[in-house]
Amino acid sequence: MSFNWVRGQITLYVFTLALLMISTTTSAASFKLYEVKAVYLFRIANFIRWNNESTKDTVNFCVIGDKKVSQVLTEITAGRSIRSLAINVQQSITSLCDITYFSEHSNSQFTRKDHSPHTVTISDIPNFTDMGGVIELTHIDNKLKPKINLANAKQGEYVIGSNLLRIAIVEDK
C-alpha cells in the first residue's frame, strides 16, 4: 500500500463525511433522518480500529429500537466490507457486537457496564455520552453531528481515528 493511496483514502473519507454533514441541511427533503443515521453508522465504523482486528473476520452492527435504521444499514452495507471485514447487521445485543446503536425510541435502558469493552456504543439519545456512551448523534443547527466522549472511548478496546475526531464535538479531551 503506497502512502499516496492511503492519503487518497483518508481524503475520500473526510470528503464523504463533510458532504454527508452538508446534505443533512441542504436536502433534508431528499433523505429521511433514519437513512442519514444509517449512513453515519457505516461511515463512523470506517474510522474505528479494534485492538483485535487482525483476528476478526466480521464487523457486527447491533441496532436496537429502530428497524428502519437497521434495514437501511443492511441495504447500504450489502456486498461491502470495512478493511476486508465482512459486515453483519442484527437487531439484538450479543457479546459479538462491535458497534451497538441505541435509538432514542429504544425501550432498553443503556448502561455501559452491560457492554463488552470492544463495543463502540452510539445513540441519538440526548446526553448519551453523559450516561457512559461513546458517540452521540446530536442535532446542532439542524445538522446531525457526532459528539464523542474520549474518556468513555478510552475504556474501550479500540481506537477512534483522528479524521473522525476532527469533525466531531469532542468531550473530555
Order of alpha helices (4+ residues) and beta strands (2+ residues): alpha-alpha-beta-beta-alpha-beta-beta-beta-beta-beta-beta-alpha-beta-alpha-beta
